[in-house]
Amino acid sequence: MEIRLDGKVCVVTGASSGIGAAIAKELVDCGARVVATGVDQAGIARLAKDLGPSCMPVVADVTKRGDMEALYKTIGNTFGRLDVVVANAGVGANAPLGEITDEKFSHVIDTNLRGVLYTVQPALRLLKAGASVILIGSTASVDAPPTMSVYGAAKAGLRAFTTTWIKDTKGSGVRINMLSPGAIDTPSLRKALDAEHDEGKIRALGERSPLGRIGKPEEIANVVAFLASEAASFIHGAEIFVDGGLKV
């Protein structure tokens, strides 16, 4: 089955690298026009240059309501509508119980929860029947590793957003789903593992998976494109784990 998103207008947050960049590329490859956002101006600019005229870069911080309101004003003025919202921006902060500071707690919660609210809520006025909202969660929402309790709690909160927001938007025709990746080979994961140049750590992490490896950003992007398409027209309020069976 070939996924086509011809003419659809999409916004992807946290698109400067890793999973977000892969999602933006896949959506463009499927025929969509993508508004790529993030706080890394240079990263967003590089992505837009690589993807060409179908990708519009907009620097915006998901934790700032004013930035996101301005983003959607720009989208409305430019395109007049919005078909797909991918709330991908997220951060982690390691700290075991007893060492969780206010700063770390606020950093994770502000980006992973408040940021998703600010990404989705002001987009509603541009979304029509058939639109798709995709929240990027994590397997940490059900099985967070040691020191990642705040991150896991934030991602679990996205499940509550998903199951409640589909009731809040009943009758709108807008679908809302959650995609929860497992370990994915991104620069941020390698940095967190201190494994930028240590393939042994990556292999060891992959050996925990029934597939015997960690995932690729493109494998997350493929599922996002599916959820954004008409092929997923009756999938609503779901959480899809894309983790190579790790959660099992």
C-alpha positions as CSV (number, residue, x, y, z in Angstrom):
1,M,0.0,0.0,0.0
2,E,1.4,3.3,-1.1
3,I,0.7,6.2,1.3
4,R,-0.1,9.5,-0.4
5,L,-0.7,12.8,1.3
6,D,-0.8,15.0,-1.8
7,G,-1.7,18.6,-1.0
8,K,-2.1,18.1,2.8
9,V,-0.6,20.8,5.0
10,C,1.3,19.4,8.0
11,V,3.1,20.8,11.0
12,V,5.9,18.9,12.8
13,T,7.4,20.2,16.0
14,G,10.9,19.3,17.1
15,A,11.8,18.8,13.5
16,S,15.4,20.0,13.5
17,S,16.9,16.4,13.8
18,G,16.2,12.8,14.7
19,I,12.7,11.5,14.6
20,G,11.1,14.9,13.8
21,A,13.4,15.5,10.8
22,A,12.6,12.0,9.6
23,I,8.9,12.6,9.9
24,A,9.1,15.8,8.0
25,K,11.0,14.1,5.2
26,E,8.6,11.2,4.9
27,L,5.6,13.5,4.8
28,V,7.2,15.6,2.1
29,D,8.0,12.4,0.2
30,C,4.3,11.4,0.4
31,G,3.3,14.7,-1.3
32,A,2.5,16.9,1.7
33,R,3.6,20.4,2.4
34,V,5.3,20.5,5.8
35,V,5.8,23.4,8.2
36,A,8.8,22.3,10.2
37,T,9.3,23.9,13.6
38,G,11.8,23.9,16.4
39,V,14.1,26.0,18.5
40,D,17.2,25.1,16.6
41,Q,17.2,27.7,13.8
42,A,20.2,26.3,12.0
43,G,18.8,22.7,12.2
44,I,15.4,23.8,10.8
45,A,17.1,25.8,8.1
46,R,19.2,22.8,7.0
47,L,16.1,20.6,6.9
48,A,14.2,23.0,4.8
49,K,17.1,23.3,2.4
50,D,17.3,19.5,2.1
51,L,13.6,19.0,1.6
52,G,13.1,21.9,-0.8
53,P,10.1,24.2,-1.4
54,S,7.6,21.7,0.1
55,C,9.1,22.4,3.6
56,M,8.6,25.8,5.3
57,P,10.8,26.4,8.3
58,V,9.4,28.3,11.3
59,V,11.4,28.8,14.5
60,A,9.0,28.3,17.4
61,D,9.3,27.1,21.0
62,V,6.4,24.8,22.0
63,T,6.6,25.9,25.6
64,K,5.7,29.5,24.6
65,R,2.0,30.1,23.9
66,G,2.8,33.3,21.9
67,D,5.2,31.4,19.6
68,M,2.6,28.7,18.8
69,E,-0.2,31.2,18.3
70,A,2.1,33.1,15.8
71,L,2.9,29.8,14.1
72,Y,-0.7,29.0,13.4
73,K,-1.4,32.5,12.3
74,T,1.3,32.1,9.7
75,I,0.0,28.8,8.6
76,G,-3.6,30.2,8.3
77,N,-2.4,33.2,6.3
78,T,-0.2,31.0,4.1
79,F,-2.3,27.9,3.5
80,G,-5.8,28.7,4.9
81,R,-6.0,25.3,6.6
82,L,-4.1,22.6,8.4
83,D,-4.6,18.8,7.8
84,V,-2.0,17.1,10.1
85,V,-0.4,18.0,13.4
86,V,2.5,16.0,14.7
87,A,3.4,16.9,18.3
88,N,6.9,15.5,18.3
89,A,9.0,18.0,20.4
90,G,10.1,16.4,23.6
91,V,13.0,16.4,26.1
92,G,14.3,14.1,28.9
93,A,16.2,14.8,32.1
94,N,17.7,12.0,34.1
95,A,17.4,12.1,37.9
96,P,16.6,9.4,40.4
97,L,14.1,9.9,43.2
98,G,15.7,12.1,45.8
99,E,17.5,14.1,43.2
100,I,14.6,15.5,41.1
101,T,15.0,19.2,41.1
102,D,12.4,21.8,40.3
103,E,14.4,22.8,37.3
104,K,14.5,19.3,35.8
105,F,10.8,18.6,36.6
106,S,9.7,21.9,35.0
107,H,11.9,21.4,31.9
108,V,10.4,18.0,31.2
109,I,6.8,18.8,32.0
110,D,6.8,22.1,30.2
111,T,8.0,20.6,27.0
112,N,6.4,17.2,27.0
113,L,2.9,18.2,28.3
114,R,2.5,22.0,28.2
115,G,4.2,22.0,24.8
116,V,1.8,19.4,23.4
117,L,-1.2,21.4,24.7
118,Y,0.2,24.5,23.1
119,T,0.8,22.6,19.8
120,V,-2.7,21.1,19.6
121,Q,-5.1,23.6,21.2
122,P,-4.5,26.6,18.9
123,A,-4.4,24.3,15.9
124,L,-8.1,23.4,16.3
125,R,-9.4,26.4,14.5
126,L,-7.6,25.3,11.3
127,L,-8.4,21.6,11.5
128,K,-11.4,20.3,9.6
129,A,-13.1,16.9,9.3
130,G,-10.5,14.3,8.2
131,A,-7.6,16.0,9.9
132,S,-5.2,14.0,11.9
133,V,-3.4,14.8,15.2
134,I,-0.5,12.6,16.2
135,L,1.1,12.8,19.6
136,I,4.6,11.3,19.9
137,G,4.9,9.4,23.1
138,S,7.3,6.8,24.4
139,T,7.4,3.2,25.7
140,A,8.7,5.0,28.9
141,S,5.0,5.8,29.5
142,V,4.5,2.2,30.6
143,D,8.0,1.2,31.6
144,A,10.4,4.1,32.3
145,P,14.0,3.1,33.0
146,P,15.6,4.2,36.3
147,T,16.1,7.9,36.7
148,M,13.5,8.7,34.0
149,S,10.3,8.8,36.2
150,V,9.4,12.4,35.3
151,Y,9.8,11.7,31.6
152,G,7.7,8.6,31.9
153,A,5.0,10.4,33.8
154,A,4.9,13.2,31.1
155,K,4.6,10.7,28.3
156,A,1.9,8.8,30.2
157,G,0.1,12.1,30.4
158,L,-0.1,12.1,26.6
159,R,-2.2,9.0,26.9
160,A,-4.7,10.9,29.0
161,F,-4.7,13.8,26.5
162,T,-5.4,11.3,23.7
163,T,-8.3,9.4,25.3
164,T,-9.9,12.6,26.7
165,W,-9.4,14.9,23.7
166,I,-11.2,12.5,21.4
167,K,-14.3,13.0,23.7
168,D,-13.8,16.8,23.7
169,T,-13.7,16.9,19.9
170,K,-16.5,14.4,19.3
171,G,-18.3,15.1,16.0
172,S,-15.5,17.2,14.6
173,G,-14.1,14.5,12.3
174,V,-10.6,15.2,13.6
175,R,-8.7,12.0,14.6
176,I,-6.2,12.0,17.5
177,N,-3.8,9.2,18.1
178,M,-0.6,8.5,20.0
179,L,2.5,6.8,18.6
180,S,5.0,5.6,21.2
181,P,8.5,4.7,20.0
182,G,10.9,2.5,21.8
183,A,14.7,3.0,21.5
184,I,15.4,4.8,18.2
185,D,18.9,5.5,16.8
186,T,19.0,9.3,17.0
187,P,21.7,11.8,18.0
188,S,19.8,12.5,21.3
189,L,19.8,8.8,22.2
190,R,23.4,8.4,21.4
191,K,24.3,11.5,23.5
192,A,22.2,10.2,26.4
193,L,24.0,6.9,26.3
194,D,27.4,8.5,25.7
195,A,27.5,6.4,22.6
196,E,28.3,8.8,19.8
197,H,31.2,6.6,18.8
198,D,30.5,3.4,20.7
199,E,28.5,0.9,18.6
200,G,28.8,-1.6,21.4
201,K,26.4,0.3,23.6
202,I,23.9,0.6,20.7
203,R,24.1,-3.2,20.1
204,A,23.7,-4.0,23.8
205,L,20.5,-1.9,23.9
206,G,19.2,-3.5,20.7
207,E,19.8,-7.0,22.2
208,R,17.0,-6.3,24.7
209,S,14.5,-6.2,21.8
210,P,12.8,-9.3,20.3
211,L,14.0,-8.0,16.9
212,G,17.5,-7.8,18.2
213,R,18.1,-4.1,17.3
214,I,16.9,-0.6,18.0
215,G,14.8,1.3,15.6
216,K,15.5,3.8,12.9
217,P,13.8,7.3,12.7
218,E,12.4,6.4,9.3
219,E,10.5,3.5,10.9
220,I,8.7,6.0,13.1
221,A,8.1,8.3,10.2
222,N,6.5,5.6,8.2
223,V,3.8,5.0,10.9
224,V,3.2,8.7,11.2
225,A,2.6,8.9,7.5
226,F,0.1,6.1,7.8
227,L,-1.8,7.7,10.7
228,A,-1.9,11.0,8.8
229,S,-3.4,9.3,5.7
230,E,-6.9,8.2,4.8
231,A,-5.7,4.6,5.2
232,A,-6.1,5.2,9.0
233,S,-9.5,6.8,8.7
234,F,-11.0,4.7,11.4
235,I,-8.1,4.7,13.9
236,H,-9.0,7.2,16.6
237,G,-7.8,7.4,20.3
238,A,-5.3,4.6,19.8
239,E,-1.7,4.3,21.2
240,I,0.5,2.5,18.7
241,F,3.8,1.1,20.1
242,V,6.6,1.1,17.5
243,D,9.3,-0.5,19.5
244,G,10.3,-3.8,17.9
245,G,8.4,-5.7,20.6
246,L,10.4,-4.3,23.4
247,K,7.3,-3.5,25.5
248,V,6.3,-7.1,25.5
